[in-house]
Amino acid sequence: MIYPENFEQKIEFFKIRQLLDQHCLSPLGKEKVKEMQFSVSFEEIDVQLSQTDEFVHILQEEDAFPSDNFYDVRPVLKRIRVVGSWIEQNALSELNKSLQTINSIVKFFSSDGEKLERYPHLIQLAENIFVSPEIIKKIERIIDEFGQIRDNASPQLNSIRREITSTFNGISRSLNSILRKAQAEGFVEKDVAPSMRDGRLVIPVNPSFKRKIKGIVHDESASGKTVYIEPSEVVEANNRIRELENDERREIIRILTEFTDYLRPFLPDLLESYNFLALIDFIRAKAKFALQINALKPSFENRLIIDWVQAVHPLLFLALQKQNRKVVPLDITLEDRNRILVISGPNAGGKSVCLKTVGLLQYMVQCGLLIPLRENSKIGLFNDIFIDIGDEQSIENDLSTYSSHLQNMKFFVKNCNEHSLLLIDEFGSGTEPQIGAAIAESLLDRYNQKKSFGVITTHYQNLKHFANENEGVINGAMLYDRHEMQPLFQLSIGNPGSSFAVEIARKIGLPDDVIAQASEIVGSDYINMDKYLQDISRDRRYWERKRDEVRRERNRLSEISEKYETEMEKINRKKKEILTQAKQQAEQLIAESNAKIENTIRLIKEAQGDKEKTKQARQSLSEFREKINRAVPKSKSGQKKQRSTPVLKSEMSNLKSQIVTGDLVRIKGQTVTGEILKIQGKKVLVAFGMIKSTVELEKLEKVSNNQIRKERKASNTRDLLHERRLNFKQDIDVRGMRGDEALQAVMYFIDDAIQLSVSRVRILHGTGTGALRQIIRDYLRTVPGVAHFQDEHVQFGGTGITVIDLD
């Protein structure tokens, strides 16, 4: 059940229908848009959502889907049910093209098994749809591709049209002969040609010469300077043309009547086929709209739940998109333990938008539409959606604003149950606050007892307390930036929100003594509680920001860990491959060696003491051994054995050959570079600047000129940054500058501060009209390195100075 009757106007669903209507290709789809309604059948909704989701993939991935010639010929098909009627020529052309489209769509969904896996619901929709290639062939024998009746549609029509052509050609020859004669005598101008009037060929003549040409005057020009005469010589021929045209028309009607008689038995099946075409047009429009608002199919469950992540109001999204602005998404969860959400917060903070978003998206889903939120969201099924929002006062029904609200509350209490979703804006308002708050609390208790779900917005403290103390009801707050004095449009569930009435009054310039007196009237307890709510809101934002930072860092570490694990798997796999290959090579080598040794022993035995043959056999074995030694590289164990001894002479000589007099070197582990003056065995005389020192050769390493240049460049960069950091001033004065000049100066100033890792800076912009301050702060909001900014303390400049904390 949906309440009230103008529910769609209240949540602005009629605008969704208008947007869908724009995406339809024909009246077929537009009719389905009008018929679209709220459903409580889980299976029906799930099928509709799946069909739309599959069509979204078709629009994104397929190029060959037919989208032309979506004609609605159902009125024509219904009209020709009467025996003796016939289909019009234009309607026949539209029937032909639209039947071809239906056939193409059915063929698209029956091409291969791969599409069955990707589009199962659409393929099921296309099953058993009536397609008759014979009807299309029969139509194409009657009309051509331009929708004109073919000459060979029947032998009699062909004969009539040939005679028309022949007679017309004879008239043209006669007219041309008469026209040339008239032009020669000067009765008709040289550039005049025969024209057509009332279906008859005539000659344009000057009125002063109309008596010179015998015939019938059929017409004259608007100016009266030309009359159109049908010469008497062609009157009979033109009459014959008229007779033949009537014969042609009668023959065409006969042909169309004959075809209509053939088509009449198929009309029920054809009407079903056009209903299928209407559904395809409707589903396509829903898919196009889903792409327009970035919508998708959420996890749709047959239970009572709302668990939405980054849900977006589609109409607000489209409106802000035109202004190049982004909508703030909504995260909301309603489930068994917390069914009713009581949202509080400042005026114009987004409470009503939040409520409308819940109502609109839930209604859209149960109408079979995809909605804009994250894939990990869950959405349930409600039998009823009731809404109370806006002013329903009525002079005719003698209803005030509050009376209309109470009428709605009465309906809610009577009809709501555990399957109902209640949406109430400004709960209890419109009457004396104390009694209004009491009635609202009593109603809220009834809704909670009936296990209903709901989203309720309010400013009343007693409702916040009720939500805090009763299971099934939970507080929520629309966040507000106290420093900037502007709403953040973010919903935070778990704590009540402050109305920020004092702060907003102070911002708009209400006198301080009025605000102070109001604070005294309401009492310190109320003011302190409001401040506590503000502090909770501020702390919650802080910890949410920290949580996001921790989550990003955790994700980064997970990526690194996953990368390392992947690399280790590759290394281990490569290691196994190398060991397996080495084992195979070793086995092959052993086999070849055994074979070679056995062959050598056999040759020696066969030589029977022949020294020359024995020597040759041993020589062959020795060559084989040397070949193996060359093929197999030295093992690591062999290298370790070589290096386990003290520094070898060969290594020392190699080091000496690398380092020669004049080379640039440095002591290992240090950065100071020196020049080799003299090499004395294992020791070297090195000049480090003006200091000469004798150093052991093994403690030195050679340094290239390129390496020295790179290190000097890096050192210069560090020195330059250090110098800039020493000279950097943490304050900038932009007073007196134009907006663009000040913004340019601030951009350079903030960039330098971030580069030099300065933690806090100040911008002196003055108060004035506040325009310069606003421009600078709008820019600061876009800078990733800016953690926070605020006004300076009143004693040090107040709103004339902005203090910025950098990450």
C-alpha positions in Angstrom: 0.0 0.0 0.0 1.1 3.5 -0.9 -0.1 6.5 1.1 -1.1 9.2 0.4 -2.6 9.3 -3.1 -0.2 12.0 -4.2 2.8 9.9 -3.0 4.6 10.1 -6.3 4.3 13.9 -6.3 5.7 14.1 -2.8 8.8 12.1 -3.6 9.0 13.6 -7.1 8.7 10.2 -8.8 6.7 11.8 -11.6 10.0 13.4 -12.7 11.5 9.9 -12.9 8.7 8.9 -15.3 9.4 12.0 -17.4 13.0 11.1 -17.7 12.1 7.5 -18.6 9.7 8.8 -21.2 12.5 10.7 -22.9 14.5 7.5 -23.3 11.6 5.6 -25.0 11.8 5.1 -28.8 8.1 4.9 -29.4 4.6 5.2 -27.8 5.0 1.5 -27.1 7.6 2.1 -24.4 5.9 5.3 -23.2 2.7 3.4 -22.5 4.6 1.0 -20.3 6.2 3.9 -18.4 2.7 5.1 -17.6 1.6 1.6 -16.5 4.7 1.1 -14.3 3.6 0.7 -10.6 4.7 -0.3 -7.2 4.9 -4.0 -6.6 5.2 -6.2 -3.5 6.1 -9.4 -5.4 9.7 -10.4 -4.8 9.9 -12.6 -7.9 8.3 -10.0 -10.2 10.6 -7.2 -9.0 13.7 -9.4 -9.1 13.0 -10.4 -12.7 12.4 -6.8 -13.7 15.6 -5.7 -12.1 17.6 -8.5 -13.7 16.1 -7.7 -17.1 17.2 -4.1 -16.8 20.6 -5.0 -15.5 21.1 -7.3 -18.4 20.1 -4.6 -20.9 22.6 -2.2 -19.3 25.3 -4.7 -20.2 23.9 -4.9 -23.8 24.1 -1.1 -24.1 27.7 -1.1 -22.8 29.0 -4.2 -24.6 26.9 -4.9 -27.7 26.8 -2.9 -30.9 24.4 -5.0 -33.0 21.2 -4.7 -30.9 18.3 -3.5 -33.1 17.0 -0.1 -32.0 15.3 1.2 -35.2 11.7 1.2 -36.4 9.9 0.8 -33.1 6.5 1.6 -34.6 3.2 1.2 -32.7 0.8 -0.4 -35.2 -1.5 -1.9 -32.6 -4.3 0.6 -33.3 -4.2 -0.4 -37.0 -4.2 -4.1 -36.2 -7.2 -3.7 -33.9 -9.0 -1.7 -36.6 -8.6 -4.3 -39.3 -10.3 -7.0 -37.2 -13.5 -6.0 -39.1 -14.0 -8.1 -42.2 -13.9 -6.0 -45.4 -11.5 -3.4 -43.9 -8.0 -3.0 -45.2 -4.6 -1.8 -44.0 -3.4 1.6 -45.2 -0.3 1.8 -47.4 1.8 3.8 -44.8 0.7 1.4 -42.0 1.7 -1.5 -44.1 5.2 0.0 -44.4 5.4 0.5 -40.6 4.2 -3.0 -40.0 6.9 -4.4 -42.3 9.7 -2.5 -40.7 8.6 -3.1 -37.1 8.1 -6.8 -37.8 11.6 -7.0 -39.1 12.8 -5.3 -35.8 10.9 -7.9 -33.7 12.5 -10.7 -35.8 15.9 -9.2 -35.4 15.5 -8.9 -31.6 14.3 -12.5 -31.2 17.2 -13.6 -33.4 19.7 -11.5 -31.3 18.5 -13.4 -28.2 18.7 -16.9 -29.8 22.1 -16.7 -31.4 24.4 -18.8 -29.2 24.8 -20.4 -25.8 27.1 -17.6 -24.5 24.2 -15.1 -24.5 22.1 -17.5 -22.6 24.6 -17.2 -19.7 24.8 -13.4 -20.0 21.1 -12.5 -20.6 19.0 -15.4 -19.3 16.0 -13.2 -18.3 15.8 -11.3 -21.6 16.1 -14.6 -23.5 13.3 -16.0 -21.5 11.2 -12.9 -22.3 11.9 -13.5 -26.0 10.9 -17.1 -26.0 7.7 -18.2 -27.9 7.4 -14.7 -29.5 5.5 -15.0 -32.8 7.7 -14.3 -35.8 6.5 -15.0 -39.3 9.0 -14.4 -42.1 6.2 -15.4 -44.5 4.2 -12.2 -43.6 7.3 -10.1 -44.2 7.9 -11.7 -47.6 4.3 -11.2 -48.6 4.5 -7.5 -47.6 7.7 -7.0 -49.5 6.0 -8.5 -52.6 3.4 -5.7 -52.3 5.6 -2.6 -51.3 9.2 -1.6 -52.0 11.8 -0.4 -49.5 10.4 3.1 -49.7 6.8 2.0 -48.8 5.4 2.4 -52.3 3.2 -0.2 -53.9 5.2 -2.2 -56.4 4.1 -2.3 -60.1 4.2 -6.1 -60.1 2.0 -6.3 -56.9 -0.6 -7.7 -59.3 -0.7 -8.3 -63.2 -3.7 -5.9 -63.5 -1.9 -3.1 -61.5 1.1 -3.6 -63.8 -1.0 -3.2 -66.9 -2.8 -0.1 -65.6 0.5 1.6 -64.7 2.0 0.8 -68.1 -1.0 2.4 -69.8 -0.8 5.5 -67.5 2.9 5.9 -68.5 2.2 5.5 -72.2 -0.7 8.0 -72.1 1.2 10.4 -70.0 4.2 10.3 -72.5 1.7 11.0 -75.4 0.3 14.0 -73.5 3.8 15.3 -72.9 4.7 15.0 -76.6 1.6 16.8 -77.6 2.0 19.6 -75.0 5.6 20.1 -76.0 4.6 20.4 -79.6 1.9 23.0 -78.8 4.2 24.8 -76.5 7.0 25.2 -79.1 4.5 26.5 -81.6 3.1 29.0 -79.0 6.6 30.1 -78.1 7.4 30.6 -81.8 4.4 32.8 -82.2 5.3 34.8 -79.0 2.2 33.7 -77.0 4.4 31.9 -74.4 7.8 32.9 -73.0 10.8 30.9 -74.1 11.7 29.5 -70.6 8.2 28.2 -69.8 7.6 24.4 -69.3 4.4 22.4 -68.9 3.2 22.1 -65.3 0.5 20.2 -63.4 -2.8 21.6 -62.1 -5.5 19.4 -60.5 -3.7 16.3 -61.8 -3.8 17.5 -65.4 -0.9 18.8 -67.6 -1.3 22.4 -68.6 0.6 25.3 -70.2 1.4 28.6 -68.4 0.2 31.5 -70.6 0.2 35.3 -70.3 -3.5 36.4 -69.8 -3.3 38.7 -72.8 -2.8 35.7 -75.1 -5.2 33.2 -73.4 -7.6 33.5 -76.4 -4.8 32.5 -78.8 -4.6 28.9 -77.4 -7.7 26.8 -77.6 -8.4 24.9 -74.4 -9.7 25.0 -70.8 -8.4 27.5 -68.3 -7.9 25.5 -65.0 -6.2 28.1 -62.8 -4.3 31.4 -62.6 -1.4 32.6 -60.5 -1.9 34.6 -57.3 -0.6 37.7 -59.0 -2.9 37.2 -62.0 -0.1 37.4 -64.5 -0.2 33.7 -65.5 -3.1 31.5 -66.5 -2.9 27.7 -66.9 -4.6 26.3 -70.0 -5.2 22.7 -70.9 -5.1 22.6 -74.7 -8.2 21.0 -76.3 -5.9 18.5 -78.1 -5.0 16.7 -74.7 -8.3 17.0 -72.8 -9.4 13.5 -73.8 -5.9 12.1 -72.9 -6.0 13.8 -69.5 -9.4 12.4 -68.9 -8.1 9.0 -69.7 -5.3 9.5 -67.1 -7.9 10.3 -64.5 -9.8 7.1 -65.3 -6.6 5.0 -65.1 -5.7 6.6 -61.8 -9.1 5.6 -60.3 -8.6 2.1 -61.7 -5.1 2.1 -60.1 -6.5 3.2 -56.7 -9.2 0.5 -56.8 -6.7 -2.2 -57.6 -4.4 -1.1 -54.8 -7.4 -1.3 -52.3 -8.1 -4.8 -53.7 -4.5 -5.9 -53.1 -4.5 -4.4 -49.6 -7.8 -6.0 -48.7 -6.6 -9.3 -50.0 -3.5 -9.0 -47.8 -5.6 -7.9 -44.8 -7.8 -11.0 -45.1 -4.6 -13.1 -45.1 -3.2 -11.2 -42.1 -6.4 -11.3 -40.0 -6.0 -14.8 -38.5 -2.5 -13.8 -37.1 -3.7 -10.6 -35.3 -3.7 -12.1 -31.8 -0.2 -13.4 -32.1 0.9 -10.1 -33.7 -0.5 -8.1 -30.9 1.5 -10.2 -28.4 4.6 -9.6 -30.5 4.0 -5.8 -30.3 3.6 -6.1 -26.5 7.0 -7.8 -26.5 8.4 -4.9 -28.5 6.8 -2.5 -26.0 8.5 -4.3 -23.1 11.9 -4.2 -24.9 11.4 -0.4 -25.5 10.5 0.0 -21.8 13.4 -2.1 -20.5 15.8 -0.3 -22.8 14.6 3.1 -21.5 15.1 1.9 -17.9 18.7 0.8 -18.8 19.5 4.1 -20.5 18.2 5.9 -17.4 20.3 3.7 -15.1 23.4 4.6 -17.1 22.5 8.2 -16.9 22.4 8.2 -13.0 25.1 5.5 -12.5 22.6 3.0 -11.2 23.0 -0.7 -10.7 21.2 -3.8 -9.3 21.8 -4.1 -5.6 21.6 -7.2 -3.6 17.8 -7.6 -3.5 16.6 -9.7 -0.6 13.2 -11.0 0.4 13.3 -9.6 3.9 12.9 -6.3 5.7 16.3 -4.4 5.4 17.8 -1.2 4.3 21.6 -1.4 4.2 22.8 1.2 1.6 26.3 2.3 1.0 26.8 5.7 -0.8 23.2 5.9 -2.0 22.5 9.0 -4.2 19.2 10.9 -4.9 19.0 10.6 -8.7 17.3 13.9 -9.3 19.7 15.8 -7.1 22.6 14.0 -8.8 21.4 15.2 -12.2 20.7 18.7 -11.0 24.1 19.1 -9.5 25.8 17.5 -12.4 24.6 20.4 -14.6 26.4 22.7 -12.2 29.6 20.6 -12.2 29.0 19.8 -8.5 28.9 16.5 -6.7 26.2 15.1 -4.5 27.1 13.9 -1.0 26.2 10.1 -0.9 24.1 8.6 1.9 25.1 5.6 4.1 22.1 4.3 6.0 21.2 1.0 7.7 17.8 -0.1 9.1 17.4 -3.7 10.3 15.7 -5.7 13.0 17.4 -4.1 16.1 17.4 -0.5 14.7 14.3 -0.2 12.6 13.4 3.5 13.0 15.9 6.2 12.4 15.3 9.6 14.1 17.4 12.2 12.3 18.2 15.5 13.9 20.4 18.4 12.9 20.4 22.0 11.6 17.8 23.4 9.2 18.9 23.1 5.6 21.3 20.4 6.7 19.9 17.7 4.5 17.4 15.9 6.8 14.5 16.1 4.3 16.7 15.2 1.4 17.8 12.1 3.3 14.2 11.1 4.0 13.2 11.7 0.3 16.2 9.7 -0.9 15.1 6.7 1.2 11.5 6.9 0.0 12.4 7.5 -3.7 15.0 4.8 -4.0 12.9 2.2 -2.2 9.9 3.1 -4.4 12.1 2.9 -7.6 13.3 -0.6 -6.7 9.8 -1.9 -6.1 8.8 -0.4 -9.5 11.6 -2.4 -11.1 14.2 0.4 -11.6 17.9 0.2 -10.8 19.1 2.7 -8.2 22.4 4.6 -7.7 24.4 3.1 -4.8 27.4 0.7 -4.2 27.3 -3.0 -5.2 27.8 -4.1 -1.6 24.4 -2.5 -0.6 21.4 -4.6 0.4 17.8 -3.6 -0.2 14.7 -5.4 1.1 11.0 -5.5 0.3 8.2 -3.5 2.1 4.5 -4.0 1.6 3.7 -0.4 2.5 5.4 3.0 2.2 3.7 5.9 4.0 5.0 9.4 3.8 4.1 12.6 5.6 6.0 15.6 4.3 5.1 19.1 3.2 2.1 21.3 3.9 -1.3 19.6 3.4 -3.6 22.3 4.7 -6.9 22.5 2.9 -9.5 25.3 3.0 -12.1 23.0 1.4 -11.6 20.2 3.9 -11.2 22.7 6.8 -7.7 21.3 7.6 -4.8 23.2 9.1 -1.2 22.2 8.6 -1.1 20.4 12.0 -4.5 18.8 11.5 -3.4 17.4 8.1 -0.3 15.9 9.9 -2.5 14.3 12.5 -4.8 12.9 9.9 -1.8 11.2 8.4 -0.5 10.0 11.8 -4.0 8.5 12.4 -3.8 6.6 9.2 -0.2 5.4 10.0 -1.2 4.1 13.4 -4.2 2.3 12.0 -2.5 0.7 9.0 1.2 0.3 9.8 2.7 -3.1 10.7 6.1 -4.9 10.6 6.1 -4.7 6.8 5.6 -0.9 6.6 8.1 1.9 5.9 7.2 5.2 7.5 8.7 8.5 6.3 7.8 11.5 8.5 9.3 14.9 8.1 9.4 17.5 11.0 7.7 15.0 13.3 5.4 16.8 15.8 5.8 20.3 14.4 3.0 22.7 13.6 1.5 23.2 17.0 2.6 24.2 20.6 6.0 22.6 20.9 5.5 20.9 24.3 2.3 19.1 23.5 3.4 18.5 19.9 6.6 16.8 21.2 4.6 14.7 23.6 2.1 13.5 20.9 5.1 12.8 18.6 6.8 10.7 21.3 3.6 8.7 22.0 3.1 8.0 18.2 6.7 7.0 17.9 6.2 4.5 20.7 3.2 3.0 18.8 5.2 2.7 15.6 8.0 1.0 17.5 5.6 -1.4 19.2 4.2 -2.4 15.8 7.8 -3.2 14.6 7.5 -0.8 11.7 10.5 0.6 9.9 10.9 4.3 9.4 12.9 7.5 8.9 11.8 10.5 11.0 13.2 14.0 11.1 12.8 16.2 14.1 14.3 19.0 16.3 12.6 17.8 19.5 14.9 16.7 22.4 12.4 14.2 23.9 12.4 12.2 20.6 16.2 12.1 20.7 16.1 10.8 24.3 13.4 8.2 23.3 15.6 6.9 20.5 18.5 6.7 22.8 16.6 4.7 25.5 14.4 2.3 23.4 15.5 -0.7 21.4 14.3 -0.6 17.8 14.8 3.2 17.5 18.2 4.8 16.8 19.4 8.4 16.6 21.1 9.9 13.5 22.6 13.3 12.9 23.2 15.5 9.8 26.7 16.7 10.3 27.6 20.5 10.4 30.9 22.3 10.2 31.1 24.6 13.2 34.1 26.5 11.9 32.7 27.2 8.4 29.2 27.4 9.7 27.8 25.3 6.9 26.2 21.9 6.6 28.2 18.9 5.4 25.0 16.9 4.2 26.5 13.7 5.7 24.4 11.4 7.8 26.0 9.9 10.9 24.0 7.1 12.6 24.4 6.5 16.4 24.2 9.9 18.0 21.7 12.7 17.9 22.5 16.0 16.1 22.4 19.6 17.3 20.2 22.2 15.6 23.1 24.8 15.9 20.4 27.4 16.5 22.7 29.7 18.5 25.5 29.5 16.0 23.3 30.1 13.0 21.6 33.1 14.7 25.1 34.5 15.5 26.2 33.9 11.9 23.3 35.8 10.3 24.0 38.7 12.6 21.3 38.5 15.4 22.3 40.9 18.2 24.4 39.2 20.9 22.2 40.4 23.7 19.2 38.7 22.1 21.2 35.4 21.8 22.4 35.7 25.4 18.9 36.3 26.7 17.6 33.4 24.7 20.3 31.2 26.2 19.2 32.3 29.7 15.6 31.6 29.0 16.2 28.0 27.7 18.7 27.3 30.5 22.3 26.2 30.9 21.4 22.5 30.8 19.9 22.8 27.4 22.8 24.9 26.1 25.4 22.5 27.5 23.6 19.4 26.1 23.6 21.1 22.7 27.3 21.8 23.0 27.9 18.1 24.0 26.1 17.1 20.8 28.2 19.4 18.8 31.4 18.0 20.4 30.2 14.4 19.7 29.6 15.3 16.1 33.1 16.9 15.8 34.8 14.0 17.5 32.9 11.5 15.3 34.1 13.3 12.1 37.7 13.3 13.5 37.7 9.5 14.2 35.9 8.8 10.9 38.7 10.6 9.2 41.3 8.6 11.2 39.5 5.4 10.4 39.6 6.2 6.7 43.3 6.9 7.0 43.9 3.6 8.8 41.8 1.8 6.1 43.8 3.3 3.3 47.1 2.4 5.0 45.8 -1.1 5.6 44.8 -1.4 2.0 48.2 -0.2 0.9 50.0 -2.7 3.1 47.7 -5.5 1.9 48.7 -4.6 -1.7 52.4 -4.6 -0.8 52.1 -7.9 1.0 50.1 -9.4 -1.9 52.8 -8.1 -4.3 55.6 -9.6 -2.2 53.8 -12.9 -1.9 53.3 -13.0 -5.7 57.0 -12.3 -6.2 58.0 -15.0 -3.7 55.7 -17.5 -5.5 57.4 -16.6 -8.8 60.9 -16.9 -7.2 60.0 -20.3 -5.7 58.5 -21.5 -8.9 61.6 -20.3 -10.8 63.8 -22.0 -8.2 62.0 -25.3 -8.6 62.3 -25.0 -12.4 66.0 -24.3 -12.2 66.6 -27.2 -9.8 64.6 -29.6 -11.9 66.4 -28.5 -15.0 69.8 -28.8 -13.2 68.9 -32.3 -12.0 67.9 -33.4 -15.5 71.2 -32.0 -16.9 73.2 -33.7 -14.1 71.5 -37.0 -14.7 72.1 -36.6 -18.5 75.8 -35.7 -17.7 76.3 -38.8 -15.4 74.7 -41.0 -18.1 77.0 -39.6 -20.8 80.1 -39.9 -18.5 79.3 -43.5 -17.6 78.8 -44.3 -21.2 82.1 -42.6 -22.1 84.0 -44.4 -19.3 82.6 -47.8 -20.3 83.5 -47.1 -23.9 87.1 -46.2 -23.0 87.5 -49.3 -20.8 86.2 -51.4 -23.7 88.6 -49.8 -26.2 91.6 -50.4 -23.8 90.6 -54.0 -23.4 90.2 -54.4 -27.2 93.6 -52.8 -27.7 95.3 -55.6 -25.7 98.2 -53.6 -24.6 98.6 -51.5 -27.7 100.1 -48.3 -26.2 99.1 -46.1 -29.0 95.4 -47.0 -28.9 95.4 -46.9 -25.1 96.9 -43.4 -25.3 94.2 -42.3 -27.8 91.4 -43.7 -25.6 92.7 -41.9 -22.5 93.2 -38.7 -24.6 89.5 -38.9 -25.7 88.4 -39.4 -22.1 90.5 -36.4 -21.0 89.0 -34.2 -23.7 85.5 -35.2 -22.6 86.3 -34.3 -19.0 87.6 -30.8 -20.1 84.4 -30.3 -22.2 82.3 -31.0 -19.1 84.4 -28.6 -17.0 83.8 -25.9 -19.5 80.1 -26.5 -19.7 79.4 -26.6 -16.0 79.9 -23.2 -14.1 81.6 -23.1 -10.7 79.2 -23.8 -7.8 78.6 -21.3 -5.1 80.2 -23.6 -2.6 83.3 -23.5 -4.7 83.2 -19.8 -4.7 82.8 -19.7 -0.9 85.8 -22.0 -0.5 87.9 -19.7 -2.6 86.7 -16.7 -0.5 87.1 -18.4 2.8 90.8 -17.9 2.7 92.5 -14.5 3.3 92.5 -12.0 0.4 94.1 -13.8 -2.5 97.0 -12.3 -4.4 95.0 -12.6 -7.6 92.2 -10.4 -6.1 94.7 -7.9 -4.8 96.3 -7.6 -8.3 92.9 -7.3 -9.8 92.1 -4.4 -7.4 95.4 -2.8 -8.2 94.6 -3.1 -11.9 91.3 -1.3 -11.3 92.7 1.6 -9.2 95.5 3.5 -10.7 97.2 6.8 -10.0 94.9 9.8 -10.6 91.7 7.9 -10.0 89.0 9.3 -7.7 88.2 7.1 -4.7 86.6 7.2 -1.3 86.8 5.1 1.8 84.0 2.5 1.9 81.0 3.7 3.8 82.0 7.4 3.6 81.1 10.2 1.2 84.4 12.3 1.0 86.1 11.9 -2.4 89.9 11.8 -2.8 92.5 11.4 -5.6 95.1 8.6 -5.8 98.7 10.1 -5.6 100.7 6.9 -5.2 100.2 3.1 -4.9 102.6 1.4 -2.5 101.8 -2.4 -2.5 98.7 -2.9 -0.3 98.6 0.8 0.7 97.7 3.9 -1.2 98.6 7.6 -0.7 95.3 9.6 -1.2 94.7 13.3 -1.2 91.4 14.3 0.4 91.3 18.0 -0.4 94.4 19.5 1.3 94.9 16.5 3.5 97.1 13.5 2.4 96.5 10.2 4.0 97.8 6.6 3.6 95.0 4.1 3.4 94.9 0.3 2.8 93.9 -0.5 -0.7 91.1 -2.9 0.3 89.3 -0.1 2.2 88.9 2.0 -1.0 86.3 2.0 -3.7 86.6 3.7 -7.1 84.1 6.6 -7.9 83.1 7.6 -11.4 82.7 11.3 -12.5 79.0 10.7 -13.3 78.3 9.5 -9.8 80.1 12.5 -8.3 78.0 14.9 -10.4 74.7 13.2 -9.3 75.7 13.4 -5.6 76.7 17.0 -5.9 73.4 17.8 -7.6 71.5 16.0 -4.8 73.5 17.8 -2.2 72.8 21.2 -3.9 69.1 20.4 -3.9 69.2 19.6 -0.2 71.1 22.8 0.5 68.6 24.8 -1.6 65.6 23.4 0.2 67.4 24.1 3.5 68.0 27.6 2.5 64.4 28.1 1.3 63.2 26.7 4.6 65.3 29.2 6.6 64.0 32.1 4.5 60.4 31.0 4.3 57.9 33.3 6.1 54.9 31.6 7.5 52.6 34.6 6.9 51.4 36.2 3.6 49.6 39.5 3.3 47.2 39.7 0.3 45.2 42.8 1.4 44.7 45.3 -1.4 45.1 42.6 -4.2 42.5 41.7 -6.7 40.9 38.3 -6.3 42.9 36.6 -9.1 46.2 38.2 -7.9 45.6 37.1 -4.3 44.6 33.6 -5.4 47.8 33.2 -7.5 49.9 34.4 -4.6 48.2 32.1 -2.1 48.6 29.1 -4.5 52.4 29.7 -4.7 52.5 30.2 -1.0 50.7 27.0 -0.1 52.7 25.0 -2.6 56.0 26.2 -1.1 54.7 25.5 2.4 53.8 21.9 1.5 57.1 21.3 -0.3 59.0 22.6 2.7 57.0 20.5 5.2 55.7 23.6 7.1 53.0 22.5 9.5 51.1 25.8 10.0 50.8 29.1 7.9 48.6 32.2 8.1 47.0 34.3 5.3 46.2 37.9 6.1 43.3 38.9 3.8 41.4 41.4 5.9 37.6 41.5 6.6 36.1 43.9 4.0 33.2 42.4 2.2 34.4 38.9 2.8 34.8 38.1 -0.9 38.6 37.7 -0.8 38.3 35.4 2.3 35.7 33.3 0.5 37.8 32.9 -2.7 40.8 31.8 -0.7 38.8 29.3 1.4 37.2 27.8 -1.7 40.6 27.2 -3.0 41.9 25.7 0.3 39.1 23.1 0.2 40.5 21.7 -3.0 44.1 21.3 -1.8 44.9 17.7 -0.7 47.7 18.8 1.6 45.5 21.2 3.7 44.3 19.3 6.8 42.3 22.1 8.4 41.8 25.9 8.3 40.0 28.4 10.6 39.8 32.0 11.6 42.6 33.4 13.8 41.8 34.0 17.5 39.9 37.3 18.0 42.8 38.8 19.9 45.1 38.2 16.9 43.0 39.3 14.0 39.8 37.1 14.0 38.1 36.7 10.6 40.7 38.9 8.9 43.2 36.1 9.1 42.9 32.4 8.1 45.1 29.9 9.9 45.9 26.8 7.9 47.2 23.4 9.2 49.0 21.3 6.7 49.5 17.6 6.6 
